[in-house]
């Protein structure tokens, strides 16, 4: 009898998890996400809707990390700096992005990548592009994970750059206290307009991936034509089957989609190169014909659909819990 009960539980356990996507509510959101993704946001869909399907599955226990992680070899991550718009430069790695917004009075950096790569990518990259990295006045950290926040402390200490993060992410760093933690400078507020010289970027608190995640709108110019870039600050569902966090994520995505639509954001930038298509768009820039279409100018509908994918995948995850 006992054996039978165990067998039933096991069978149920294995039967329900892989069939999650057959739950009608989950399937409805996965379908909506796939439709929103179209051909433009396939990698985003593949990553986070797959996470949504797995979110209720049992996870292997985490093995504690011993000591600091080894620094990966430079040839595995180094990318050249690239001018993407008149006033926006890519100074990130092959997989992790950092964006430099140049203004009439210095530079706003969006994301600081890793402690081991910030020097080669951001500092040397800006120098190569003809800028002085000491002009980085603000470092907006989309969220307080090592791959986006790791380099902030070095910029803060060397150049006095002011680091901007959401309150909850400052608290997260205080709690974890990593060696790369910058000192608390600016606590971002929702709708905050961060101005430097002739340029204002707008910050929105979009909790989900972390509780202090910041998403950003950045005005950019291409040959004098104005566009508006949107950056969704946190993407993956790395927090597991947490209903409250998923609801937070869902609400933030819904709201940010309205914001990008209303503002008319027509350019998408992300903090991972897979998600915004940078791995094809940066090479495409190099072969762009004068006056030809700009690979990063995708139109408001495509930008909004990106956020819709995030929204629908999060709802699929919620529906499966
Ligand atoms: Zn993260």
Boltz pocket constraint, residues with backbone or C-beta under 6 A from the ligand:
constraints:
  - pocket:
      binder: B
      contacts: [[A, 143], [A, 145], [A, 209], [A, 234]]
      max_distance: 6.0
